[in-house]
Amino acid sequence: MNGFFHIPSDLQNSYFGLIGLHLREALIPVLAGLVVSLPLAQLCVRFRWLYPPVLWVTTVLYAIPSLAFFVVLIDYTGMSETTVMIPLSVYSLVVLLPAIVDAVRSVPQETLAAATAMGFGPVRRYLHVQLPIAVPAIIAGLRVATVSSISLVSVGMLIGNQGALGNLLHDASIYNRPVYAVNSVVTTAVLAILVDAVLVLIRVLLTPWMPSGARRGGRKAAGNRTDAAVPALEEAAR
């Protein structure tokens, strides 16, 4: 067990220090992707012609292998965290953008009409009515993007990025210590599971109006989106 938690001296970090660095490199890109996706999704909802080209661009960028993306960026950002986080931010867009657009479009028209009748402008209606109702779908997109980001951070070790758990895979061969590889894989998997559980908890806290059965999807979930409009409108009107 001591060997499992022992970190090679060249990494100059403790076990929990590596975990913190790994989470930072994984979660900041997802947060950046969410910040970009929210206003971009609103534009795509309002101007339907904009959605196909934007989705096409994000899909093409997602198709670029992460290692190739890293190599291109090295000339500009060096072997740093930024080189790893920029591609991860771009990758998160292809998951978050469709999730938000589809969720916002699924808000019942009668709900939008009621919000408009209450004097809500486009921005206020988006922030206080459409987004709260779309929370379950947005969190679902965040779960996929976050788990993917936590996994892909380890690829950064191929360009010499120091600090994340992926470096233990490299050190496993350098020091002939398979335990380092096991440490990296197991810890990364556990982190993904724990962060996913936190996102599920956040979804539950943000959607108290959703009965447990609604999480299965289908017609019942669609009906609950209409029911959700009532507390959303009441809260926004305060």
Buried (B, 14 or more C-beta within 10 A) or exposed (E): EEEEEEBBEEBEBEBEEBBEBBBBBBBBBBEBBBEBBBEBBBEBBEEEEEBEEBBEEBEEBBEEEBEEBBEBBEEEBEBBBBBBBBBBBBBBBBBBBBBBBBBBBBBBEEBBEBBEEEEBEBEEBBBBBBBBBBBBBBBBBBBBBBBBBBBBBBBBBBBBBBBBBBBBBBBBEEEEBEBBBBBBBEBBEEBBEEBBEEBBEBBBEBBEBBEEEBBEEEEEBEEBBEBBBEBBBEEBEE
